[in-house]
Each structure stands twice: as C-alpha cells, then as structure tokens.
Amino acid sequence: MIDTGLSGRVVLVTGAGGGIGSAIARAFGAQGARVAVHYLDRSPDAPAGARWEHMVPPAEAAERLAAELPDAAAIPADLAAPGAPARLLDEVADRLGPVGVLVNNAAHCESPDSIDTLTADALDRHYRVNAIAPALLTAELARRHPGGTATAPPCVVNISTDAARAFTGQIGYGSSKAALEAITRATALDLAGRGIRVNAVAPGPVQTGWMTDDILRHAESIVPMGRVGTPADIADAVVFLASQQARWITGQVLQVAGGHAL
C-alpha cells in the first residue's frame, strides 16, 4: 500500500493493552495515526468454577504502549458497563479528537464453555463484551456522524475468531463472536448510505503467549500453511480494511488463518 490514508486519523483500539490489540495499535501508529489504547483498568475475579482465558493486561502495559507510540493515549473503560460506549468515545474525542477508525478487539473468553457447563451468567459475560459492546460502540460512533458532513466518514473493523464457525467447548465464546459477524453485516448495510464501512477480521490460531509447545505443534499440524499466526498477521489485515485501499469493501469477514477452518 503506497498511502493508507490513515495519517492523522484517530483510531480507537479496544483491548489494546496486549496481544493482538497491542499489535494493531502499533500498526496504526506506524501509519501516522493517533491511537487511543483502550484497556480494562481492573482484573475481575472469575466466578467459582470458571477460568478467564483472555487475561487482562495491567494498566501499566497500556500506558507503556501509549508512551511508545508517536501520538497516543491510554484510556480505561469497562465495556460491559452501561453507558461505557458514549463515555469512551467522549474521552477519546477530548484527548485525541473524534474517532475515525474503531477497532472492536476487546474480548471475553472463559472456560469451561461446553454445553454441559453452560450458564446464563457465562453467556451474559461473553455476549456483553464480544457482541453487545461492539454493537453499541458502532451505533454511538454512527450517531456522531449522521452523514452529509464535511469530515470523512469513520469505519469499523471488528475482530472475530475461527470459533465463530463452531469449535468444541466454546459455546458462549464462539456464538458471541458469530453474533459479532452478523452485527458486522447488519450494521454495514444500515450504515452504507452514510459512507461508514463495517468489516471484520477472523483470526485463526495466533500465538500471543498462551500456546504451550504441545498446543503449538498441534496448531501447526492443522493449519494448511504450516504455521500459526502472529499478532502482526492480524494487525496488517486490520490496517488494510481501515485503509483507503479498502474503500469499497464493507460487510465482509476476512478470515486470516493460513487456510485454517475454511
């Protein structure tokens, strides 16, 4: 890409304190974007019998990342809380300017997550972060750009997963991400007339530090391209979908998985 058209744009990356989120933030920073590094400023205890699979990086990680980027701010918010989307967009606007690119990367994943262990509370925790929060953030962003204004329309990139297609033992996580993909298509249709594009990236197995040697070897054996993904693999795809090169692409779920789960 010769010019992504992202220089100076304000990019909000949710869940950017570590893993794929931090790689996305760095990739936009490299394009000259002003990056809002969102993080959850607390690590809630898991309920009895449950284990968080997506660990919450400490606030210091988000602050370090923001200090590392050329023009960024670390901003906390609990996306599961009522009113969080509007408050988060307000704070980003106050500190960096109106959001031009929204990357809904923050995710909740817990185990056990099988049909035999399913509870209403577990489903609620998955859906609040993985589907409801991205939908409300997108809706709030759209309200702030009704169309016909002099400013360039914003765009949205949602982060899904291969598990949205169906994975054993990931009922709440996978179905909430499948809902996010449906939200991607529905909002893309609703917002196309305003020039707001909404797309998604669905990563395959990505090593962010959670894979043991045994898991890594197994993942490599089931990925047709013979390796697991890196956070940078996902970040590059997100930057593309937010760039001017993708200006006529909306409502799509781009699988970035080395051929896994086709």
N, C-alpha and C positions, 0 to 999 in steps of 0.2 A: 504494500500500500504506500503510495507516494505521499499522500496527505490525508490523514484520517478525518480532518476537520474537528478534532477534539481539543485542540489547544485553547486554553482559557475557559472551556466548559466546566461547569460544576457537576461532579459525579458523586453520587451517594452510593456507597457500597455497604450494605448491611452485613453484619457478622464479619467484619474485615480485620479482626484482631489476630487471626492466624489462618493457617492452611490455605485453602483456595481463595478465601476472601482477601487475604493479605497479598497474594499474587495478583489478583485482579486490581487491587488498589495500586500496586507498584506499576502494573502495565499501563494504567491510565495516567499515572504520574509521569511515566516515560513519554507519553504523548503530549505533555504540557497541560494536562487537565488539573483543575483544582479539586482535590479529593477529600470528601467527608468520610472519615474512617469510623463507621458506627461499631459500637460494641455494647455488650451487656455488662453493666458495672457490678454485677453480683453473680455468684455461682450457687443457685439454689440447691438445697439438698434433695436428692432423689427420694421419692416415696419408698416405704418399706417394700422390699421385693423387686425394685426396679433399679436399673443402672443407666446413667446417661452415656450414650455412645459418642455424642458430639460434646467434647469437653469445652467449657467456657474459658477462653484465654484470659489472663489477668488484664486489668485495665492498663497496666504498665506496658503491655505488648502493643496495644493500640496507640498509646502515647508515643512510644518509640517509633512505631511505623509512621505516624503523622510527622514526627520530627525529621525522619529520614527523607520524606518526600519534599519536593521543591515548594509546594503550596498546598497545605493540607491542614485539617483539624480533626482531632479525635472527639467524637460526640457520643455519649451514652444514651441508651433508651431501652426500655423493656417493651419489646414489640407485642407482647401478649397483653399489655395493659390497655384499658380503654383510653382512647384519645391520643395514644402514642404516635400514630402516623402524622397527625397535624402538628403536634409539638416537635417532632423530629424535623419535619420539613421547615418549620419556622426557625428552628435553631440553626439549621444548615444555611438558610437564607440570610440570617443575621450575621453569620460568621464568614460565609464564603460567597453568597449570592444565591439566586433561585436555582433549584436543581434542574439540570439539563439532561442528565442521564441517571436513571435509577436502576441499580443492580440489586435485585432481591436475592441475596445469597444466604442470609441467616437461616439456620435450620435447627430443628429439634429432632433428635433420634434417640430412642431409648429401647432397652430390652429388659425382659422378654417381650416380644411383639408378635406372638403367634395367635392363632385363632383360639387356642386353649387358654391363653392368659389374657385375652382382650378385656379391657375395662372401659367404661365411659370416660373416666378421668384421663386415661392414657390417650384415647382418641382425641379428646379435647386438647391435651397438651400438644400433640402433633399438629392438629389442624389449625390451632391458634397461630402458631409460628410459621408453618410451612405453606398454608393456603390463605387463611384469613388476613394475616398481616400484609402479605404482598398485595392482595386484592385491595385492601383499604389504602395502602400507600399509593398504589396506582390510581385509585379513584381520587384521592386527595391531590395527587400531582396533576391529574386531568382538570380538576376544578380550578386550579391556579393557571391553567392555560386553556381558556374556553375556545380558542381558535380565532383566526382573523386578526391576530396581534402582530406587531412588528417583530417580535422576538421569534427565533427559530423554535419549532415545537420540540418538546422533550421526547425521549424514547426510554423504553423499559426493556431490561433483559432479566428474565427470571432464571434461577438455577434449579433445575430438576435433578433427576437421577435415573439410572437404568432400572432402579427398583420400582419406578412408576409403571413399568411394563408387567411386573409380577416377579417377586422374589420370595423364596421360602422364608418364613419367620419375620417378615417385615410388613405386617398388615397395616398398621397405623401409619408408619413412615411412607411406605410405598403408595398407599391410597391417597394420602395427603399430597404427595408430590404429583400423582396422577391428576388430582383436583387442580393443582397449580398449572399443569399443562392445559387443562380445559379452560381455566381462567385466562391463560395466555391467549388462546384462540378467541374466546368470547370478547375479551377487552380489546383485542386487536381489531375486531370487526366494529365494535362500538366506537372506537377512537380513530379509526382510519380517516373519517371525514375531517377531523381536526389536524391531521398530519402527524398524529402521535403513533409511533410504531411500537409494537409489543412482541417480543420474541423470547425464546428460552433456549438454554443450553442444557443438555442432559449428559453429565459426565458418566463414564464407565468407572472401573476400579482405579482410584487415584491414590498414590502413596503420599499421605500427609503425615506419616509417622506412626500410624495406627497398625500397619501391617507387620506382623511377625515374619520371620524368614519362611515359615511353613505357609502362611497365608499368601505371601508374595509369590512363592513358587507356584502355588495353586492358581493364583490370579493370572500369572504369566502363561500358564498352560491353557487357559480358557479364552484368552484374548487372541483373536486371529493374527494381529500384528506382532504378537510375541513379547509384548512388554506392557506394564501397567502405565497409567498416565501420570504426569506430573502436574502440579498446580499451574505451571506456566502453559501447559497444553490447553487448559480450560480458559485461562485468562486471555490468551490470544484470540480464542473464538469469541469471547465476550466483547473484546475491543472491536473485532470485525463487525459484529452485529450492531454495535453502537456507532460505527463509523459512517461516513458519507458513502462509502463503497456499498453499504447495505441499504441505501436509501429507499429501495423499492421492495424491501423484504419485510413482511410483517405476518404475525400469526404462525410462525414456524417454530418447531422444536428441533434444534440441531443436535444430533447425537455425536458427542466427541468421546469416542470409546474404543478406538482401534479396531472396530468391527465387532465388538462385544455386544451381545443381546440384540442382534439385528432381527 
